[in-house]
Amino acid sequence: MQPDIFVQIPAYRDPQTLPTIQSALTLAKYPQRISIGVCWQYMPGEDEHMLPRTALPANVRLLSVPALESKGCSWARHKVQSLFQGEQYTLSID
């Protein structure tokens, strides 16, 4: 059995979130073994274009939270951990 990796991204209105996801999957030797969880903290009406759901591959788990409801970086890290599904390894990036 090949180990899987869960990459956690707590992102606050970050326009580089989608390019980061795309880059990680493009550069991975085995992209099918990577799952990505994102706690996307966005401003409704302003930020939707930065991380459109239609642009996300199936191995991305997305939790969208309006930025005004966010309670900070540690809170977002905790929220993204709720997307963990038992992968052997995990990596948290900010």
Buried (B, 14 or more C-beta within 10 A) or exposed (E): EEEBBBBBBBBBBBEEBBEBBEEBBEEEEEEEBBBBBBBBBBEEEEBEEBBEEEEBEEBBBBBBBEBEEBEEEEBBBEBBBEBEEEBEEBEEEE
